[in-house]
Amino acid sequence: MGYNLAKFRNQLVQFGLCATADMEHQLIRYYEILTEWNKVMNLTTITDFDEVLEKHFLDSVSIANYVEFSEIIRLIDVGTGAGFPGIPLKILYPHINVLLVDSLNKRVNFLNDVIGQLQLKNIEAVHGRAEELARKKEYRNQVMYSVFVRNHSQEGTFEAVRRDLERIKSLGVDIIWLMPIHPIGVKARKGTVGSPYAISDYRAVHPDYGTLEDFRRLVDDIHRLGMKCIIDVVYNHTSPDSWLAEHHPEWFYHRADGSLGNHVGDWTDVADLDYSHRPLWDYQIETLKYWAGIVDGFRCDVASLIPLDFWLRAREEVETVRPGCIWLAESVEPEFIRFARGQGITALSDSEIFQAFDISYDYDIFPVFQDCLEGKLPLSRYAEAVSGQEAVYPDNYVKLRFLENHDRLRAAAAIPGEEALVNWTAFLYFQKGMTLLYGGQEAGCAHLPELFEKDPVD
């Protein structure tokens, strides 16, 4: 049977691609195997050759709009199904090492048949789920450093952080977490300059911090020094005057009088998003994919208040842009989970969180740890709580362990005496989990920078 690829060849040009005769032969054979297997199992509803070229093969290559594949050497396609986008990308970018992951053994058998018949090298299909394969115990041996750009320096810019990277690296830091880098809303703003968690535009950077080019330069230098960079994702809410509130008010929670509202009383500077609207999912995930073309992962603010299915889908789609993307969840305390569920609000437990995230906050047992810090409980009670985690979570669970963060008292203020502070800091590093340092902690700063004001670390 003859196949006409003229239109497909022209469409590839927009991605800077020119398929060789061998590549075209592999794509045609892939189509034939796909349609053969589709007769006995449900792989795709699209079987017309021209439609497969456009809606499967070309669509697979479209992520080249976000990623420079000449620089990518490894790709993990999670939830690959019939092999999209992994196999078309492997054919057209043969230098890439590809891992195809699917939860159905039948589809894995199909994928292995394609790999064998096309004689593809450095590609493997495995049976498994994303949450089982992605979490890495190695994260337990790493150190994360949290930076509030506005207050990290007197200057409060990306450039000022960039100039400080050598010092941060010298602390043994593996991952830099940048608190929200986006513009802040004006309406209902708290304080003079507002909370970084009241975001007005997810797809822009705060002009006070610098330009997008300044941000890219910062991330490039983080990578040059062998560290990774994650940014804050605040998807539970936006500022009341955000771009989304203006253009898609239907995607928000509304009070009885029709006004935008929120479920948590003291969060008066934000409006909650309503994830019952699926177009909101599409917008948010596209935003994640955009930033994943620059950074290595995300710290997701109050991730527990957003549906698990959203996070699972987001993880799968982001993986096509940033294989091995780091996912850190700010989970919530058990008391808050009970309160939220009592109000009919989504509130994920840590066990649910670990289905989609690599790392979770330690808030499930942090109250016990805090009581130990304050001398109210013996340390043995905290050891018992940690042992309890071993029986509850997956074997490769990773907890973020900390003495302080931007929502908590500084360790130097909460722990009396320098000797005790040094001992607790050492204890932190020896725990099973990723260690978090909040900018200024390394200098023993006792003052917690204000979230709503310009308040540089001393």
Sine and cosine of phi, psi and omega as CSV:
sin_phi,cos_phi,sin_psi,cos_psi,sin_omega,cos_omega
0.00,0.00,0.72,-0.70,0.01,-1.00
-1.00,0.05,0.62,-0.78,0.00,-1.00
-0.84,-0.54,0.68,-0.73,0.01,-1.00
-0.98,-0.20,0.92,-0.39,-0.02,-1.00
-0.95,-0.30,0.22,0.97,-0.09,-1.00
-0.85,0.52,-0.74,0.67,-0.01,-1.00
-0.90,0.44,-0.66,0.75,0.00,-1.00
-0.88,0.48,-0.66,0.75,0.02,-1.00
-0.87,0.49,-0.69,0.72,0.00,-1.00
-0.91,0.42,-0.61,0.79,-0.01,-1.00
-0.93,0.36,-0.51,0.86,0.02,-1.00
-0.91,0.41,-0.42,0.91,-0.05,-1.00
-0.86,0.51,-0.57,0.82,-0.03,-1.00
-0.89,0.46,-0.33,0.95,0.05,-1.00
-0.97,-0.23,0.18,0.98,0.00,-1.00
0.94,0.33,0.48,0.88,-0.07,-1.00
-0.92,-0.40,0.55,-0.83,0.12,-0.99
-0.67,-0.74,0.96,-0.28,-0.07,-1.00
-0.95,0.30,0.72,-0.70,0.09,-1.00
-0.97,0.24,0.19,-0.98,0.03,-1.00
-0.87,0.50,-0.63,0.78,0.02,-1.00
-0.90,0.43,-0.65,0.76,0.02,-1.00
-0.89,0.45,-0.69,0.72,0.00,-1.00
-0.89,0.45,-0.64,0.77,0.04,-1.00
-0.88,0.47,-0.67,0.75,0.01,-1.00
-0.91,0.42,-0.65,0.76,0.01,-1.00
-0.90,0.43,-0.67,0.75,0.03,-1.00
-0.89,0.45,-0.71,0.71,0.00,-1.00
-0.91,0.41,-0.60,0.80,0.07,-1.00
-0.86,0.52,-0.70,0.71,0.02,-1.00
-0.87,0.50,-0.69,0.73,-0.03,-1.00
-0.91,0.42,-0.67,0.74,0.03,-1.00
-0.91,0.41,-0.66,0.75,0.01,-1.00
-0.84,0.54,-0.75,0.66,-0.04,-1.00
-0.94,0.34,-0.51,0.86,0.06,-1.00
-0.91,0.41,-0.76,0.65,-0.01,-1.00
-0.92,0.39,-0.51,0.86,-0.06,-1.00
-0.91,0.41,-0.30,0.96,0.03,-1.00
-0.95,0.31,-0.41,0.91,-0.07,-1.00
-0.91,-0.42,-0.18,0.98,0.07,-1.00
-0.47,-0.88,0.43,-0.90,-0.08,-1.00
-0.99,0.11,0.99,-0.16,0.03,-1.00
-0.97,-0.25,-0.60,0.80,-0.03,-1.00
-0.34,-0.94,0.49,-0.87,0.10,-0.99
-1.00,-0.03,-0.11,0.99,-0.02,-1.00
-0.98,-0.21,0.88,-0.48,-0.04,-1.00
-0.80,-0.59,-0.23,0.97,0.07,-1.00
-0.91,0.41,0.71,-0.70,-0.11,-0.99
-0.84,0.55,-0.76,0.65,-0.04,-1.00
-0.89,0.45,-0.61,0.79,0.02,-1.00
-0.94,0.35,-0.62,0.78,0.06,-1.00
-0.89,0.46,-0.67,0.74,0.04,-1.00
-0.84,0.54,-0.71,0.71,-0.10,-1.00
-0.99,0.16,-0.74,0.68,-0.17,-0.99
-1.00,-0.01,-0.25,0.97,0.06,-1.00
-0.91,-0.41,-0.85,0.53,-0.10,-0.99
-0.94,0.33,-0.79,0.62,-0.03,-1.00
-0.92,0.40,-0.63,0.78,0.03,-1.00
-0.88,0.47,-0.59,0.81,0.04,-1.00
-0.88,0.47,-0.63,0.78,-0.05,-1.00
-0.97,0.22,-0.27,0.96,-0.11,-0.99
-0.89,0.46,-0.35,0.94,0.02,-1.00
-0.94,0.35,-0.13,0.99,0.12,-0.99
-0.90,0.43,-0.24,0.97,0.11,-0.99
-0.92,0.38,-0.39,0.92,-0.08,-1.00
-0.95,-0.32,-0.40,0.92,-0.13,-0.99
-0.79,-0.62,0.68,-0.73,0.09,-1.00
-1.00,0.04,0.99,-0.15,-0.14,-0.99
-0.94,0.33,-0.27,0.96,0.08,-1.00
-0.92,0.40,-0.33,0.95,-0.02,-1.00
-0.98,-0.19,-0.11,0.99,-0.02,-1.00
-1.00,-0.05,0.75,-0.66,0.02,-1.00
-0.91,-0.42,-0.23,0.97,-0.02,-1.00
-0.61,-0.79,0.71,-0.70,-0.02,-1.00
-0.75,-0.66,0.76,-0.65,0.11,-0.99
-0.92,-0.39,0.87,-0.49,0.01,-1.00
-0.97,-0.24,0.98,-0.18,-0.08,-1.00
-1.00,-0.01,0.75,-0.66,-0.07,-1.00
0.93,0.37,0.71,0.71,-0.17,-0.98
-0.93,0.37,-0.44,0.90,0.00,-1.00
0.91,0.42,-0.90,-0.43,-0.01,-1.00
-1.00,0.06,0.20,0.98,0.07,-1.00
0.98,-0.22,0.27,0.96,0.01,-1.00
-0.97,-0.26,0.76,-0.65,0.11,0.99
-1.00,-0.09,0.02,1.00,-0.20,-0.98
-0.84,0.54,-0.74,0.67,-0.09,-1.00
-0.94,0.33,-0.73,0.68,0.09,-1.00
-0.84,0.54,-0.63,0.78,0.02,-1.00
-0.91,0.41,-0.64,0.77,0.03,-1.00
-0.89,0.45,-0.66,0.75,-0.01,-1.00
-0.91,0.42,-0.69,0.73,-0.10,-1.00
-1.00,0.05,-0.32,0.95,0.09,-1.00
-0.80,-0.60,0.96,0.29,-0.17,-0.98
-0.89,0.45,-0.26,0.96,-0.02,-1.00
-0.97,0.26,-0.26,0.97,-0.09,-1.00
-0.98,0.21,0.68,-0.74,0.18,-0.98
-1.00,0.05,0.83,-0.56,-0.13,-0.99
-0.88,-0.48,0.71,-0.70,0.15,-0.99
-0.89,-0.45,0.87,-0.49,0.04,-1.00
-0.99,-0.15,0.80,-0.61,-0.04,-1.00
-0.85,-0.53,0.79,-0.62,0.08,-1.00
-0.59,-0.81,0.51,-0.86,-0.08,-1.00
-1.00,0.08,-0.09,1.00,-0.03,-1.00
-0.92,-0.39,0.85,-0.53,-0.05,-1.00
-0.87,0.49,-0.59,0.81,0.00,-1.00
-0.87,0.50,-0.66,0.75,0.00,-1.00
-0.93,0.36,-0.57,0.82,0.04,-1.00
-0.90,0.44,-0.63,0.78,0.06,-1.00
-0.88,0.48,-0.68,0.73,0.06,-1.00
-0.87,0.49,-0.73,0.69,-0.03,-1.00
-0.87,0.49,-0.66,0.75,0.01,-1.00
-0.92,0.40,-0.54,0.84,0.06,-1.00
-0.91,0.41,-0.68,0.73,0.04,-1.00
-0.88,0.48,-0.74,0.67,-0.02,-1.00
-0.85,0.53,-0.68,0.73,-0.02,-1.00
-0.93,0.38,-0.74,0.68,-0.05,-1.00
-0.93,0.38,-0.55,0.83,0.01,-1.00
-1.00,0.08,-0.11,0.99,-0.01,-1.00
0.82,0.57,0.69,0.72,0.02,-1.00
-0.98,0.20,0.65,-0.76,0.01,-1.00
-0.95,-0.31,0.41,-0.91,0.05,-1.00
0.82,0.57,0.70,0.71,0.10,-0.99
-0.60,-0.80,0.66,-0.75,-0.07,-1.00
-0.66,-0.76,0.62,-0.78,0.09,-1.00
-0.93,-0.37,0.78,-0.62,-0.03,-1.00
-0.76,-0.65,0.45,-0.89,0.03,-1.00
-1.00,-0.05,0.79,-0.61,0.03,-1.00
0.20,-0.98,0.12,-0.99,0.04,-1.00
-0.95,-0.33,0.46,-0.89,-0.07,-1.00
-0.84,0.54,-0.71,0.70,-0.09,-1.00
-0.92,0.38,-0.41,0.91,0.00,-1.00
-0.99,0.14,-0.54,0.84,-0.11,-0.99
-1.00,-0.01,-0.46,0.89,-0.22,-0.98
-1.00,0.10,-0.60,0.80,-0.08,-1.00
-0.89,0.45,0.70,-0.72,-0.06,-1.00
-0.88,-0.47,0.83,-0.55,0.06,-1.00
-0.89,0.46,-0.40,0.92,-0.02,-1.00
-0.86,0.51,-0.42,0.91,0.03,-1.00
-0.87,0.50,-0.40,0.92,0.00,-1.00
-0.90,0.43,-0.35,0.94,-0.03,-1.00
-0.98,-0.18,0.22,0.98,-0.09,-1.00
-0.94,-0.35,0.32,-0.95,-0.04,-1.00
-0.88,-0.48,0.75,-0.66,0.05,-1.00
-0.94,-0.35,0.63,-0.78,-0.02,-1.00
-0.85,-0.53,0.85,-0.53,-0.06,-1.00
-1.00,-0.07,0.77,-0.64,-0.05,-1.00
-0.85,-0.52,0.84,-0.55,0.17,-0.99
-0.99,-0.13,0.99,-0.16,-0.19,-0.98
-0.79,0.61,-0.71,0.70,-0.06,-1.00
-0.84,0.54,-0.64,0.77,-0.12,-0.99
-0.95,-0.31,0.12,0.99,0.00,-1.00
-0.95,0.32,-0.40,0.92,-0.03,-1.00
-0.48,-0.88,0.19,-0.98,0.10,-1.00
-0.88,0.48,-0.59,0.80,-0.04,-1.00
-0.95,0.31,-0.63,0.77,0.06,-1.00
0.92,0.40,0.70,0.71,-0.06,-1.00
-0.75,-0.67,0.26,-0.97,0.11,-0.99
-0.85,0.52,-0.64,0.77,-0.05,-1.00
-0.90,0.44,-0.63,0.78,0.02,-1.00
-0.91,0.42,-0.63,0.78,0.07,-1.00
-0.91,0.42,-0.67,0.74,-0.01,-1.00
-0.85,0.53,-0.66,0.75,-0.01,-1.00
-0.93,0.36,-0.29,0.96,-0.04,-1.00
-0.99,-0.14,0.04,1.00,-0.14,-0.99
-0.91,0.42,-0.61,0.79,0.00,-1.00
-0.87,0.49,-0.67,0.74,0.01,-1.00
-0.91,0.42,-0.70,0.72,0.01,-1.00
-0.88,0.48,-0.70,0.72,0.03,-1.00
-0.85,0.52,-0.61,0.79,-0.04,-1.00
-0.91,0.42,-0.26,0.97,0.03,-1.00
-0.99,0.17,-0.03,1.00,-0.04,-1.00
1.00,0.05,0.40,0.92,-0.07,-1.00
-0.98,0.20,0.68,-0.73,0.06,-1.00
-0.97,-0.23,-0.58,0.81,-0.09,-1.00
-0.73,-0.68,0.75,-0.66,0.12,-0.99
-0.98,-0.22,0.83,-0.56,0.07,-1.00
-0.97,-0.23,0.89,-0.45,0.07,-1.00
-1.00,-0.05,0.88,-0.47,0.13,-0.99
-0.86,0.51,0.23,-0.97,-0.22,-0.97
-0.70,0.71,0.75,-0.66,-0.07,-1.00
-0.97,-0.25,0.10,0.99,-0.18,-0.98
-1.00,-0.08,0.22,-0.98,0.08,-1.00
-0.88,0.47,0.48,-0.88,-0.04,-1.00
-0.95,-0.32,0.63,-0.78,0.01,-1.00
-0.92,0.40,0.34,-0.94,0.02,-1.00
-0.98,-0.18,-0.66,0.75,-0.04,-1.00
-0.90,0.43,0.75,-0.66,0.02,-1.00
0.89,0.46,0.34,0.94,-0.04,-1.00
-0.86,0.51,0.64,-0.77,0.11,-0.99
-1.00,-0.06,0.71,-0.71,0.02,-1.00
0.95,0.32,-0.26,-0.97,-0.08,-1.00
-0.98,0.18,-0.70,0.71,-0.08,-1.00
-0.92,-0.39,-0.12,0.99,0.14,-0.99
1.00,0.08,0.28,-0.96,0.01,-1.00
-0.98,0.20,0.69,-0.72,0.08,-1.00
-0.91,0.42,-0.22,0.98,0.00,-1.00
-1.00,-0.04,0.12,0.99,0.12,-0.99
-0.94,-0.33,0.97,0.25,-0.19,-0.98
-0.99,0.13,0.66,-0.75,0.02,-1.00
-0.98,-0.18,-0.36,0.93,-0.02,-1.00
-0.45,-0.90,0.94,-0.33,-0.02,-1.00
-0.91,0.41,-0.35,0.94,-0.15,-0.99
-0.96,-0.27,0.31,0.95,0.02,-1.00
-0.74,-0.68,0.26,-0.96,0.10,-0.99
-0.96,-0.27,0.45,-0.89,-0.01,-1.00
-0.90,0.43,0.83,-0.56,-0.06,-1.00
-0.89,0.46,-0.44,0.90,0.04,-1.00
-0.93,0.37,-0.41,0.91,-0.02,-1.00
-0.99,0.11,-0.40,0.92,-0.05,-1.00
0.71,-0.71,-0.26,-0.96,-0.01,-1.00
-0.99,-0.15,0.14,-0.99,0.09,-1.00
-0.88,0.48,-0.59,0.81,0.04,-1.00
-0.90,0.43,-0.63,0.78,0.06,-1.00
-0.89,0.46,-0.65,0.76,0.01,-1.00
-0.90,0.43,-0.71,0.71,0.02,-1.00
-0.87,0.49,-0.62,0.78,0.01,-1.00
-0.90,0.44,-0.64,0.77,0.05,-1.00
-0.88,0.47,-0.75,0.66,-0.02,-1.00
-0.90,0.44,-0.64,0.77,0.03,-1.00
-0.86,0.51,-0.66,0.75,-0.01,-1.00
-0.96,0.29,-0.55,0.84,0.12,-0.99
-0.86,0.52,-0.71,0.71,0.01,-1.00
-0.92,0.40,-0.64,0.77,-0.01,-1.00
-0.86,0.52,-0.54,0.84,-0.02,-1.00
-1.00,0.03,0.12,0.99,0.07,-1.00
0.99,0.14,0.26,0.97,0.05,-1.00
-0.96,-0.27,0.23,-0.97,0.10,-1.00
-0.93,-0.38,0.32,-0.95,-0.06,-1.00
-0.79,-0.62,0.78,-0.62,0.15,-0.99
-0.85,-0.53,0.45,-0.89,0.02,-1.00
-0.87,-0.50,0.36,-0.93,0.01,-1.00
-0.96,0.27,0.70,-0.71,0.10,-0.99
-0.89,-0.45,0.88,-0.47,-0.07,-1.00
-0.91,-0.41,1.00,0.10,-0.17,-0.99
-0.98,-0.21,-0.02,1.00,0.05,-1.00
-0.98,0.21,-0.47,0.88,-0.12,-0.99
-0.37,-0.93,0.25,-0.97,0.13,-0.99
-0.74,-0.67,0.07,-1.00,0.17,-0.98
-0.92,0.38,0.43,-0.90,-0.02,-1.00
-0.90,0.43,-0.33,0.94,0.00,-1.00
-0.94,-0.33,0.49,0.87,-0.04,-1.00
-0.95,0.31,0.23,-0.97,0.08,-1.00
-0.85,0.53,-0.67,0.75,0.01,-1.00
-0.92,0.40,-0.65,0.76,0.00,-1.00
-0.90,0.45,-0.57,0.82,0.00,-1.00
-0.97,0.26,-0.68,0.74,-0.12,-0.99
-1.00,-0.07,-0.42,0.91,-0.02,-1.00
-0.65,-0.76,0.89,0.45,0.01,-1.00
-0.88,0.47,-0.37,0.93,0.00,-1.00
-0.93,0.36,-0.24,0.97,0.01,-1.00
-1.00,0.04,0.15,0.99,-0.08,-1.00
-0.91,-0.41,0.35,-0.94,0.15,-0.99
-0.96,0.28,0.72,-0.70,-0.01,-1.00
-0.87,-0.50,0.64,-0.77,0.10,-0.99
-0.95,0.32,0.10,-1.00,-0.02,-1.00
-0.86,0.50,-0.50,0.87,-0.01,-1.00
-1.00,0.09,0.05,1.00,0.04,-1.00
1.00,-0.06,-0.15,0.99,-0.01,-1.00
-0.98,0.20,0.40,-0.92,0.06,-1.00
-0.92,0.40,0.61,-0.79,-0.02,-1.00
-0.58,-0.81,-0.09,-1.00,0.06,-1.00
-0.59,-0.81,0.31,-0.95,-0.08,-1.00
-1.00,0.02,-0.31,0.95,-0.04,-1.00
-0.95,-0.32,0.88,-0.48,-0.19,-0.98
-0.83,0.56,-0.66,0.75,-0.09,-1.00
-1.00,0.08,0.01,1.00,0.09,-1.00
-1.00,-0.01,0.89,0.46,-0.14,-0.99
-0.97,0.23,-0.17,0.99,-0.04,-1.00
-0.99,-0.13,0.19,0.98,-0.03,-1.00
-0.70,-0.72,0.31,-0.95,0.13,-0.99
-0.84,-0.54,0.72,-0.69,-0.08,-1.00
-0.98,0.20,0.63,-0.78,0.11,-0.99
-0.99,0.13,0.45,-0.89,-0.03,-1.00
-0.90,-0.43,0.96,-0.28,-0.11,-0.99
-0.99,0.13,0.23,0.97,0.16,-0.99
-0.97,0.23,-0.16,0.99,0.01,-1.00
-0.99,-0.11,0.95,-0.31,-0.08,-1.00
-0.91,0.43,-0.53,0.85,0.08,-1.00
-0.86,0.51,-0.47,0.88,0.09,-1.00
-0.89,0.45,-0.65,0.76,0.04,-1.00
-0.84,0.54,-0.72,0.69,-0.03,-1.00
-0.86,0.50,-0.71,0.70,-0.02,-1.00
-0.89,0.45,-0.73,0.69,-0.06,-1.00
-0.91,0.42,-0.64,0.77,-0.02,-1.00
-0.94,0.33,-0.62,0.78,0.09,-1.00
-0.87,0.49,-0.61,0.79,0.04,-1.00
-0.90,0.43,-0.70,0.72,0.05,-1.00
-0.86,0.51,-0.68,0.74,-0.01,-1.00
-0.91,0.42,-0.57,0.82,0.05,-1.00
-0.89,0.46,-0.77,0.63,-0.04,-1.00
-0.94,0.34,-0.49,0.87,0.03,-1.00
-0.91,0.41,-0.31,0.95,0.12,-0.99
-0.95,0.31,-0.16,0.99,-0.04,-1.00
-0.88,-0.47,-0.74,0.67,-0.12,-0.99
-0.96,-0.27,0.09,-1.00,-0.13,-0.99
-0.99,-0.16,-0.10,1.00,-0.03,-1.00
0.16,-0.99,-0.14,-0.99,-0.14,-0.99
-0.65,-0.76,0.65,-0.76,0.24,-0.97
-0.98,-0.20,0.89,-0.46,-0.19,-0.98
-0.98,-0.21,0.93,-0.38,-0.07,-1.00
-0.90,0.43,0.68,-0.74,-0.06,-1.00
0.51,0.86,0.81,0.58,-0.04,-1.00
-0.86,0.52,-0.43,0.90,-0.04,-1.00
-0.90,0.43,-0.33,0.94,-0.07,-1.00
-1.00,-0.01,0.09,1.00,-0.04,-1.00
-0.89,-0.46,0.64,-0.77,-0.10,-0.99
-0.82,0.57,0.65,-0.76,0.00,-1.00
-0.85,0.52,-0.64,0.77,-0.03,-1.00
-0.88,0.47,-0.53,0.85,0.07,-1.00
-0.90,0.44,-0.74,0.68,-0.04,-1.00
-0.90,0.43,-0.62,0.78,0.00,-1.00
-0.89,0.45,-0.69,0.72,0.02,-1.00
-0.92,0.39,-0.67,0.75,0.00,-1.00
-0.86,0.50,-0.69,0.73,-0.02,-1.00
-0.88,0.47,-0.71,0.70,-0.01,-1.00
-0.87,0.49,-0.70,0.71,-0.07,-1.00
-0.96,0.30,-0.63,0.78,0.01,-1.00
-0.91,0.41,-0.53,0.85,-0.02,-1.00
-0.86,0.50,-0.46,0.89,0.02,-1.00
-0.95,0.30,-0.34,0.94,0.00,-1.00
-0.99,-0.17,-0.67,0.75,-0.04,-1.00
-0.77,-0.64,0.99,0.11,0.04,-1.00
-0.84,0.54,0.70,-0.71,-0.01,-1.00
0.98,0.20,0.32,0.95,0.01,-1.00
-0.80,0.60,0.66,-0.75,-0.01,-1.00
-1.00,0.01,0.77,-0.64,0.01,-1.00
-0.85,-0.53,0.92,-0.38,0.04,-1.00
-0.92,-0.38,0.81,-0.59,0.00,-1.00
-0.97,-0.25,0.78,-0.63,0.27,-0.96
-0.99,0.15,0.99,-0.15,0.07,-1.00
-0.99,0.16,-0.02,-1.00,-0.07,-1.00
-0.80,-0.60,0.27,-0.96,-0.03,-1.00
-0.93,0.37,0.49,-0.87,0.00,-1.00
-0.81,0.58,-0.61,0.80,0.00,-1.00
-0.89,0.45,-0.62,0.79,0.00,-1.00
-0.93,0.36,-0.61,0.79,0.04,-1.00
-0.86,0.50,-0.73,0.69,-0.01,-1.00
-0.90,0.44,-0.68,0.74,0.02,-1.00
-0.88,0.48,-0.76,0.65,-0.06,-1.00
-0.89,0.46,-0.71,0.70,0.00,-1.00
-0.89,0.45,-0.55,0.84,0.05,-1.00
-0.91,0.41,-0.42,0.91,0.03,-1.00
-1.00,-0.06,0.06,1.00,-0.02,-1.00
0.98,0.20,0.38,0.93,-0.05,-1.00
-0.98,-0.21,0.64,-0.77,0.10,-0.99
-0.83,0.55,0.76,-0.65,0.04,-1.00
-0.50,-0.87,0.98,-0.21,-0.08,-1.00
-0.98,0.18,0.68,-0.73,0.15,-0.99
-0.96,0.27,0.22,-0.97,0.04,-1.00
-0.90,0.44,-0.53,0.85,0.03,-1.00
-0.90,0.44,-0.61,0.79,0.08,-1.00
-0.94,0.33,-0.65,0.76,0.01,-1.00
-0.82,0.57,-0.67,0.75,-0.07,-1.00
-0.94,0.34,-0.13,0.99,0.12,-0.99
-0.95,0.31,-0.40,0.92,-0.08,-1.00
-0.84,-0.54,-0.29,0.96,-0.14,-0.99
-0.89,-0.45,0.48,-0.88,0.07,-1.00
-0.98,0.18,-0.63,0.78,-0.17,-0.99
-0.70,-0.71,0.61,-0.79,0.03,-1.00
-0.74,-0.67,0.53,-0.85,0.11,-0.99
-0.83,0.55,0.32,-0.95,-0.04,-1.00
-0.99,-0.12,0.40,0.92,-0.12,-0.99
-0.92,0.39,-0.31,0.95,0.00,-1.00
-0.90,0.45,-0.51,0.86,0.01,-1.00
-0.83,-0.55,0.14,0.99,-0.04,-1.00
-0.88,0.47,-0.59,0.81,0.05,-1.00
-0.84,0.55,-0.61,0.80,0.05,-1.00
-0.92,0.40,-0.70,0.72,0.02,-1.00
-0.87,0.49,-0.67,0.75,-0.01,-1.00
-0.90,0.44,-0.64,0.77,0.05,-1.00
-0.90,0.43,-0.56,0.83,0.07,-1.00
-0.93,0.38,-0.67,0.75,0.04,-1.00
-0.85,0.53,-0.63,0.78,-0.06,-1.00
-1.00,0.04,0.05,1.00,0.05,-1.00
0.98,0.20,0.22,0.98,-0.02,-1.00
-0.99,0.12,-0.40,0.92,0.00,-1.00
-0.73,-0.68,0.48,-0.88,0.10,-0.99
-0.95,0.30,0.44,-0.90,-0.02,-1.00
-0.88,0.48,-0.41,0.91,0.01,-1.00
-0.87,0.49,-0.49,0.87,0.03,-1.00
-0.92,0.39,-0.60,0.80,0.04,-1.00
-0.94,0.35,-0.64,0.77,0.04,-1.00
-0.87,0.50,-0.62,0.78,0.05,-1.00
-0.91,0.42,-0.64,0.77,0.00,-1.00
-0.91,0.42,-0.65,0.76,0.04,-1.00
-0.90,0.44,-0.66,0.75,0.04,-1.00
-0.88,0.47,-0.57,0.82,0.05,-1.00
-0.89,0.46,-0.58,0.81,0.04,-1.00
-0.87,0.49,-0.57,0.82,-0.01,-1.00
-0.87,0.49,-0.51,0.86,-0.05,-1.00
-1.00,-0.02,-0.20,0.98,-0.11,-0.99
-0.98,-0.21,-0.63,0.78,-0.15,-0.99
-0.98,-0.20,0.23,-0.97,0.04,-1.00
-0.85,0.53,0.38,-0.92,-0.05,-1.00
-0.84,0.54,-0.53,0.85,-0.05,-1.00
-0.98,-0.19,0.46,0.89,0.02,-1.00
-0.91,0.42,0.53,-0.85,0.05,-1.00
-0.76,-0.65,0.84,-0.55,0.06,-1.00
-0.97,-0.23,0.59,-0.81,0.10,-1.00
-1.00,0.03,0.92,-0.38,-0.04,-1.00
-0.99,-0.16,0.68,-0.74,-0.06,-1.00
-0.43,-0.90,0.40,-0.92,0.19,-0.98
-1.00,-0.09,-0.45,0.89,-0.03,-1.00
-0.44,-0.90,0.33,-0.95,0.20,-0.98
-0.45,-0.89,-0.10,-0.99,-0.12,-0.99
-0.93,0.36,-0.21,0.98,0.02,-1.00
-0.98,-0.19,-0.03,1.00,-0.11,-0.99
-0.83,-0.56,0.31,-0.95,0.08,-1.00
-0.85,0.53,0.54,-0.84,0.16,-0.99
-0.87,0.49,0.62,-0.79,0.02,-1.00
-0.86,0.51,-0.62,0.78,-0.02,-1.00
-0.91,0.41,-0.39,0.92,0.05,-1.00
-1.00,0.02,-0.51,0.86,-0.08,-1.00
-1.00,0.05,-0.42,0.91,-0.08,-1.00
-0.94,-0.33,0.90,-0.44,-0.06,-1.00
-0.97,0.24,0.78,-0.62,0.11,-0.99
1.00,-0.04,0.66,-0.75,-0.04,-1.00
-0.91,0.41,-0.63,0.78,-0.03,-1.00
-0.90,0.44,-0.69,0.73,0.02,-1.00
-0.90,0.43,-0.62,0.78,0.01,-1.00
-0.90,0.44,-0.68,0.73,0.03,-1.00
-0.90,0.44,-0.68,0.73,-0.02,-1.00
-0.90,0.43,-0.70,0.71,0.01,-1.00
-0.92,0.40,-0.58,0.82,0.04,-1.00
-0.90,0.43,-0.69,0.73,0.05,-1.00
-0.88,0.47,-0.66,0.75,0.02,-1.00
-0.87,0.50,-0.65,0.76,0.02,-1.00
-0.84,0.55,-0.71,0.70,-0.06,-1.00
-0.93,0.36,-0.40,0.92,-0.03,-1.00
-1.00,-0.02,-0.04,1.00,0.00,-1.00
-0.97,0.26,0.37,-0.93,0.09,-1.00
-0.98,0.18,0.96,-0.27,-0.02,-1.00
0.46,-0.89,0.15,-0.99,0.06,-1.00
-0.98,0.19,0.69,-0.73,-0.01,-1.00
-1.00,0.00,0.74,-0.67,0.06,-1.00
-0.94,-0.34,0.76,-0.65,0.18,-0.98
-0.91,-0.42,0.70,-0.71,0.08,-1.00
-0.98,-0.18,0.76,-0.65,-0.09,-1.00
-0.68,0.73,0.85,-0.52,-0.05,-1.00
0.96,-0.26,-0.34,0.94,0.02,-1.00
-0.87,0.48,-0.61,0.79,-0.04,-1.00
-0.90,0.44,-0.36,0.93,0.01,-1.00
-0.99,-0.15,0.08,1.00,0.00,-1.00
0.95,0.31,0.48,0.88,0.01,-1.00
-0.90,0.43,0.74,-0.68,0.00,-1.00
-0.99,-0.13,-0.34,0.94,-0.03,-1.00
-1.00,0.04,0.80,-0.60,0.04,-1.00
-1.00,0.06,0.88,-0.48,-0.03,-1.00
-0.85,0.53,0.65,-0.76,0.03,-1.00
-0.91,0.41,0.64,-0.77,0.06,-1.00
-0.98,0.20,-0.42,0.91,-0.16,-0.99
-0.96,-0.27,0.05,1.00,-0.06,-1.00
-0.71,-0.71,0.27,-0.96,0.20,-0.98
-0.97,0.23,0.92,-0.39,-0.16,-0.99
-0.53,-0.85,0.96,0.29,-0.12,-0.99
-0.85,0.52,0.54,-0.84,0.08,-1.00
-0.89,0.46,0.72,-0.69,-0.01,-1.00
-0.99,0.13,0.00,0.00,0.00,0.00
